[in-house]
Amino acid sequence: PSKAVRVVVKGRVQGVFFRDWTVETARALGLAGWVRNRRDGTVEALLSGEPARVDEMVSRRLPVGPPAAAVTAVLPSPADPLDPSEGFHRKPTA
């Protein structure tokens, strides 16, 4: 069974290639979903896939982020899994 999590990432996460890094990292882990900037300065993402890989992204990858980022919080909440064929992509700012 798939697992899906919606996360809000806080800190210095806009203007530091965070979305591109998230797309690359999520695709490397075989996850489906999306990432976007939010007007409040956070980054929001939906991560869907094999539970161990979703957990890896949420607990180990996102808290570190790309080199220029400074993540202060990763706030996960449950979400409905996506079809893996949707892949992982960027969405417009919300």
N, C-alpha and C positions, 0 to 999 in steps of 0.2 A: 504493500500500500504506500501511496505517496503521502508526504507531509507538506503543508504549506504554512508560511509565516509571513505576516506583514511586519516590516520593521521601520522604525523612524530612527535615523542616526543623527545625533547632535554633536556639535563642536565646530571646528573649522573644516567644513566638508563641502563647501561650494567654491568653485574657482581653483580647485586643486586636483582636477582630473578624477574626482571621486566616482562620477558616473561611469566614465570609460573604464576605469579600473574594476568597478563592480560588474560591468558587462563581461569583461574578459575573465574575471575570476569565476563568476557564476557559470559561464559557458564551459570553462575548464572543468568545473565540478559536475557538469551535465545537468544544471538546473534550468527550469523554465521560469518565466516571470518578467519583471520589468523594474526599472529604477527611474526616479525623477527628482529634480529639485523641487522644493516647496518655498513659497514666498516668505515663510518665517525663518528661512536660513537653514532648515534641516534638509536631509535627503531621505526620501521614502522609497522602500523597495518591497516587492512581493517576490518571495523565493519559494519555489515549488519543486519537489523531486524526492529522491531517496532520503529517508529521514536522517541517516548519518551524515549525508552531504549537506542537507539544510542546516543541521546542527553545527557542522564544521564552519559553514559560512557565517552563521549568526554568532557563534561563541569564540571563534578563533580568527577569522579573516576580517570581518567588518570592524571589530574593536581596534584593529591595527590600521587598516586602510592603506592607501598609497603613501609614498614617502612624505609628501607635503601636508598631508591631513593631520588634524589633531582631534581624534574622536573622544568625546566626553561621555557619551551614553549611547547604547543600542537598546531600543525599547521594542521588544517583539510582542505581537498579538496573533492569535490563531487566524487562519484564513482558509478558504476553500482551495484544494489543489487544482492545478491547471493541467491541461493536456500537454504532455512533454513536447509534442510536435510544434507547439507555439514558440518554442525557443525563448531566448532572453534578449530584451531590447530596452532602449531608452524611450521614455515617454516625455511629452512636453511638461514644463513647469506647471504645478497646480497651485 
